[in-house]
């Protein structure tokens, strides 16, 4: 004997319909309001961390990197204007690209030695460890 009946959900829920409706314009093109967040790789070695942000098409001047209370904030904004002339038609398209990523740094990072470079569409932020946080070689302790 069953005490509760299992309800089958329709394949397309109402919330999914609203989500699709508000994320597409009338001609079924994605809206310009969709915010893209670049992919990030974080690597650790014995000397520190390396944070890689995939952000092609930007210049190093487009980035802002700030550190406040051990939170590293990487942001970028870029305005572009494209003009296309075809026969008697002129079209201007304005574009605004922006993102912001925040990372809480571990206490082991030496915040005075952080540096960054941008090459080939990748922003690399080097986060060196404090000397006391680096692995120390094994040593023998004599018993007295």
CORTATA-V396905 format. One record per residue. N is the residue number from 1. RES is the residue in three letters. PHI is phi in whole degrees, -180 to 180 (NA if undefined). OMEGA is omega in degrees with one decimal (NA if undefined). BURIAL is b if it has 16 or more other C-alpha atoms within 10 Angstrom, else e. Layout:
N;RES;PHI;OMEGA;BURIAL / N;RES;PHI;OMEGA;BURIAL
This chain:
1;UNK;NA;179.6;e / 2;UNK;-92;176.0;e / 3;UNK;-91;-179.7;e / 4;UNK;-132;178.8;e / 5;UNK;-95;179.1;e / 6;UNK;-78;-178.8;e / 7;UNK;-97;176.4;e / 8;UNK;-83;178.3;e / 9;UNK;-86;175.9;e / 10;UNK;-65;-175.7;e / 11;UNK;-64;177.8;e / 12;UNK;-118;-178.7;e / 13;UNK;-80;179.6;e / 14;UNK;-62;-180.0;e / 15;UNK;-64;178.4;e / 16;UNK;-67;177.8;e / 17;UNK;-62;178.8;e / 18;UNK;-64;179.7;e / 19;UNK;-61;179.1;e / 20;UNK;-65;-179.2;e / 21;UNK;-63;-175.8;e / 22;UNK;-81;178.2;e / 23;UNK;-96;179.2;e / 24;UNK;-131;177.9;e / 25;UNK;-88;-172.8;e / 26;UNK;-64;-179.0;e / 27;UNK;-97;177.0;e / 28;UNK;68;173.6;e / 29;UNK;-98;177.0;e / 30;UNK;-61;-179.5;e / 31;UNK;-75;177.0;e / 32;UNK;-79;-178.5;e / 33;UNK;-85;178.3;e / 34;UNK;-66;-177.9;e / 35;UNK;-98;178.3;e / 36;UNK;-99;178.0;e / 37;UNK;-118;-177.2;e / 38;UNK;-68;176.8;e / 39;UNK;-72;-176.7;e / 40;UNK;-131;170.3;e / 41;UNK;-114;176.3;e / 42;UNK;-127;179.3;e / 43;UNK;-119;176.1;e / 44;UNK;-123;169.5;e / 45;UNK;-131;-174.5;e / 46;UNK;-69;-179.6;e / 47;UNK;-92;-178.4;b / 48;UNK;165;-179.5;b / 49;UNK;-120;174.0;b / 50;UNK;-126;-179.1;b / 51;UNK;-108;-178.8;b / 52;UNK;-113;-179.5;b / 53;UNK;-115;178.4;b / 54;UNK;-80;-177.7;b / 55;UNK;-143;-178.8;b / 56;UNK;-70;175.7;e / 57;UNK;86;179.6;e / 58;UNK;-109;172.7;b / 59;UNK;-111;-178.6;e / 60;UNK;-62;178.6;e / 61;UNK;-71;-178.7;e / 62;UNK;-79;-176.0;e / 63;UNK;-96;170.5;b / 64;UNK;-129;178.8;e / 65;UNK;-124;-178.2;e / 66;UNK;-128;176.8;e / 67;UNK;-124;-179.9;e / 68;UNK;-142;179.5;e / 69;UNK;52;177.4;e / 70;UNK;67;174.5;e / 71;UNK;-111;178.8;e / 72;UNK;-94;-179.2;b / 73;UNK;-115;177.0;e / 74;UNK;-111;180.0;b / 75;UNK;-140;178.3;e / 76;UNK;-154;172.0;b / 77;UNK;-144;-176.5;e / 78;UNK;-146;174.7;e / 79;UNK;-102;176.4;e / 80;UNK;-133;177.1;e / 81;UNK;-134;179.4;e / 82;UNK;-113;176.1;e / 83;UNK;-122;-179.8;e / 84;UNK;-122;176.4;e / 85;UNK;-110;177.6;e / 86;UNK;-136;-178.0;e / 87;UNK;48;-179.1;e / 88;UNK;-97;-177.0;e / 89;UNK;-104;172.4;e / 90;UNK;-123;179.8;e / 91;UNK;-131;174.2;e / 92;UNK;-115;178.1;e / 93;UNK;-126;176.0;e / 94;UNK;-94;180.0;e / 95;UNK;-136;177.7;e / 96;UNK;-131;-179.0;e / 97;UNK;-112;179.5;e / 98;UNK;-151;171.9;e / 99;UNK;-153;175.1;e / 100;UNK;-149;176.3;b / 101;UNK;-129;179.3;e / 102;UNK;-125;-178.1;e / 103;UNK;-134;174.0;e / 104;UNK;-84;-176.5;e / 105;UNK;-84;175.5;b / 106;UNK;-70;-179.6;e / 107;UNK;-63;-177.5;e / 108;UNK;-76;-178.2;b / 109;UNK;-80;174.8;b / 110;UNK;-85;-172.9;b / 111;UNK;-66;179.5;b / 112;UNK;-78;-176.0;e / 113;UNK;-117;179.1;e / 114;UNK;-70;174.4;e / 115;UNK;-141;-176.6;e / 116;UNK;-143;173.3;e / 117;UNK;-145;-179.6;e / 118;UNK;-126;179.0;b / 119;UNK;-142;173.8;e / 120;UNK;52;176.1;e / 121;UNK;81;-179.7;e / 122;UNK;-121;172.2;b / 123;UNK;-91;180.0;b / 124;UNK;-113;177.6;b / 125;UNK;-111;178.3;b / 126;UNK;-91;-178.0;b / 127;UNK;-121;-177.6;b / 128;UNK;-69;177.8;b / 129;UNK;-82;171.9;b / 130;UNK;-65;-178.1;b / 131;UNK;-56;-177.9;e / 132;UNK;-70;179.9;e / 133;UNK;-91;-179.9;e / 134;UNK;-75;178.7;e / 135;UNK;-61;179.4;e / 136;UNK;-101;178.3;e / 137;UNK;-67;178.8;e / 138;UNK;-66;177.3;e / 139;UNK;-138;-179.3;e / 140;UNK;-95;179.0;e / 141;UNK;-110;-179.5;e / 142;UNK;-79;176.7;e / 143;UNK;-90;-176.2;e / 144;UNK;-98;NA;e
